[in-house]
Amino acid sequence: MLSKLLRRLPLAALLFVALFEASGWLIFKFPLDPPRTLLLKNNLPGCTKDVKLVFDRRQTRRFSLAETKQPGTVRIFCLGGWATLAMNQNDPDTWWGRLQSALIAKGLKVEIAARGAERTSLADNVALTAPIIESLHPDIIIVNAGFDDAVVHPLDYKYNAAAVAARLNPPPPSLRDNLVRYSQSVRFKRWWSTRREMGLAQNTIGRTDALRTSITNAQSAVARLPVVDGVPRTPPNDPLSEYLDALNALASLASRTSATLILTGEPSLLGEFTSISDEEHLLGYVSASIQGTRADRPARPLPSWVHSEMNRFAAATQSLASTKGFPWIDLNGLVPRNTNHFVTDVMLTDAGAAKMAEILLPIVEPVVRSKSTH
């Protein structure tokens, strides 16, 4: 009796999975990528207090993206750093949310998504974002970069073209990635894990002023770091080479997906002469050695050096944009450098996001109009 029951168990389990799969597809489909939601309460100067963040597992905020793009609608994807991540802002208050509102007010049909990251090089950001762009098929890709690549690379940075190329060409989707497309059971497991994960995150990050406390603690830690006048960045070990590799990879990706690439320099609180009071808001630091090795204490470069590096990266981006015919604007210095517009080096207040969108509108609008006629 027991042996017969044991022999039937695998068949019963298989039948249960088959019934679960059938009911999942016919009655209730679990989402391919369950949305993650965080409710934050921030008392950050110049920012809305109650913030609702909705993003997917790749940290993409899909704001107004429809499941299927409607005819005549232009889809925009924004890629950047802190200002694009915008954990301190609701979707409509971000620079990209305000840009969409301004374009719609002009009578244009636009939907938008954005992915930002903190302390992430453009090469790593492009590698993480490439699968998103290929799946979303945006008509326009707006890149906002410059700050992270100036400060994220270590003091002893070594440029390795082959290693950068490998990072920019990630492996094909895994077996699990393919399974999740076709299996409701795998989707259910991802959905359940996401619920638990976001519940834990909400209990931590969702506490009142958790973001402000995190930023304040980081600012205090950075302020205590030893100051260096500058960081030697000489060929061949110059992160600018990696940055340009990433831009070229992004240009190739845009070409393959028939998207127009718009390049923008990141606005920053940093200037040639940053005031002492503004320095208290800065988060930029350079690690002492390559990640994964034994590290000495990080160093805090002078704001004037970071400003100079951002200008150097902007000049190289402008040259590439001119060669390839991409729209380009350097926003650094155009968004007023004061704490009414910046929370940190590059995190924008609501006023800063509004100003950035205002400056970008005349650059983006003609491209949107050209895409609307196709």
C-alpha positions, -999 to 999 in steps of 0.1 A, spaced: 0 0 0 27 25 10 49 15 -19 20 22 -43 14 56 -28 50 65 -30 51 55 -67 21 78 -74 36 108 -56 57 120 -85 27 117 -109 5 136 -84 31 163 -81 34 166 -119 -4 168 -122 -5 195 -95 21 216 -113 3 211 -146 -30 222 -131 -13 252 -114 3 262 -148 -31 259 -166 -50 278 -140 -23 305 -140 -24 310 -177 -62 308 -180 -74 325 -147 -47 346 -130 -14 353 -147 14 362 -123 34 391 -137 66 385 -156 83 411 -135 64 419 -103 65 456 -95 83 466 -63 67 494 -42 83 515 -14 65 542 5 89 568 19 85 597 43 113 622 38 119 655 54 144 665 28 146 703 21 130 711 -12 114 677 -17 79 663 -13 76 645 20 55 615 9 71 595 -19 59 564 -36 85 545 -56 75 518 -80 102 499 -99 110 465 -113 137 440 -104 162 459 -126 155 491 -108 135 506 -137 108 531 -129 82 525 -157 61 556 -148 37 559 -177 47 528 -198 18 510 -213 20 472 -217 18 478 -255 29 510 -271 0 527 -289 4 540 -325 17 576 -326 31 573 -291 68 581 -286 85 560 -259 115 575 -241 140 557 -219 162 577 -195 195 564 -182 215 581 -155 228 584 -119 214 598 -87 192 625 -103 176 598 -126 172 573 -97 155 601 -77 146 581 -46 136 614 -31 108 621 -56 75 608 -69 75 600 -106 58 633 -117 83 653 -96 114 638 -112 131 656 -141 119 629 -165 84 630 -152 83 668 -156 97 664 -191 69 641 -200 43 665 -186 58 693 -206 58 673 -238 22 662 -233 13 699 -227 27 705 -262 2 681 -276 26 651 -280 19 615 -271 47 603 -249 54 576 -224 85 573 -203 106 550 -182 139 556 -163 167 538 -147 192 555 -124 219 541 -102 242 555 -75 280 552 -77 278 531 -109 301 537 -139 284 543 -172 299 509 -185 282 490 -157 250 510 -161 249 503 -198 255 465 -192 227 464 -167 204 485 -189 210 469 -224 184 440 -218 158 466 -207 163 487 -238 161 457 -260 128 446 -244 112 480 -242 122 492 -277 123 529 -269 122 555 -297 145 579 -278 172 572 -252 183 601 -230 216 596 -212 225 618 -183 261 611 -170 294 625 -160 296 626 -122 299 589 -113 326 582 -138 346 611 -124 346 597 -89 337 560 -89 369 546 -102 397 539 -77 430 557 -73 449 528 -89 425 524 -118 438 503 -147 420 504 -181 415 470 -196 397 472 -230 390 435 -231 375 434 -196 353 465 -204 341 449 -236 332 417 -217 312 438 -192 294 456 -220 285 423 -236 268 404 -208 259 367 -213 226 356 -229 195 351 -206 199 323 -182 177 292 -180 158 308 -151 152 340 -172 138 318 -200 117 297 -176 101 327 -160 87 337 -194 68 304 -198 62 291 -163 36 304 -140 51 283 -112 84 302 -115 66 335 -118 47 327 -86 80 320 -68 94 353 -80 62 371 -70 62 356 -35 99 363 -30 94 399 -42 66 404 -16 88 392 12 118 412 0 98 445 -3 81 439 31 115 438 47 127 468 27 96 488 37 103 481 73 138 496 70 137 522 43 101 532 48 107 545 83 103 583 86 134 601 74 154 569 66 166 584 33 176 617 50 194 598 78 213 577 53 223 608 33 233 627 64 254 598 77 271 594 43 279 631 41 294 630 76 315 600 67 327 616 34 336 649 53 359 629 76 379 614 47 414 627 39 414 652 11 435 648 -20 442 676 -44 436 655 -74 438 619 -88 463 611 -116 443 601 -147 468 595 -175 466 572 -205 464 543 -208 449 541 -173 422 567 -178 386 559 -170 376 583 -198 385 554 -222 360 531 -205 334 558 -205 338 563 -243 336 526 -248 303 526 -229 289 555 -250 299 537 -282 282 505 -270 251 525 -262 252 541 -297 254 507 -313 225 495 -291 204 526 -301 212 519 -338 201 482 -335 168 492 -318 162 522 -342 163 546 -312 177 582 -312 203 588 -286 203 622 -268 235 628 -247 234 652 -217 261 662 -191 250 657 -155 241 689 -136 260 692 -103 263 714 -72 301 713 -78 318 742 -94 353 756 -97 347 775 -64 323 754 -42 315 772 -10 323 756 24 286 754 33 279 736 0 308 712 6 288 698 36 263 684 11 288 665 -10 290 627 -13 318 622 -39 348 601 -29 374 579 -46 382 545 -33 419 538 -27 421 505 -46 403 482 -70 372 465 -57 379 430 -44 414 438 -32 425 450 2 416 487 3 432 515 21 410 544 33 391 562 5 399 598 -3 378 629 -9 390 648 -39 386 686 -40 353 698 -55 373 718 -80 390 686 -92 357 668 -96 343 698 -115 374 697 -138 370 660 -144 333 664 -152 342 691 -177 368 667 -193 342 640 -196 317 665 -210 341 677 -236 348 641 -248 310 634 -249 304 666 -269 331 655 -294 315 620 -298 280 635 -302 293 659 -328 310 630 -348 279 608 -346 253 635 -350 236 630 -316 218 659 -298 240 671 -269 237 695 -240 259 699 -209 235 706 -180 264 712 -156 262 749 -146 228 754 -163 209 742 -132 218 768 -106 245 755 -82 228 760 -48 210 739 -23 176 752 -35 182 729 -65 205 702 -51 202 678 -21 237 664 -26 263 667 -54 239 655 -80 206 646 -63 181 672 -73 154 689 -53 119 693 -69 130 728 -81 162 713 -95 143 686 -114 118 713 -127 147 734 -140 165 704 -156 133 695 -175 128 731 -186 163 732 -201 159 698 -218 125 705 -234 138 724 -264 164 697 -270 140 667 -267 108 682 -283 121 683 -319 133 647 -316 99 636 -303 81 654 -331 103 638 -357 95 604 -341 58 611 -339 55 614 -377 71 579 -383 
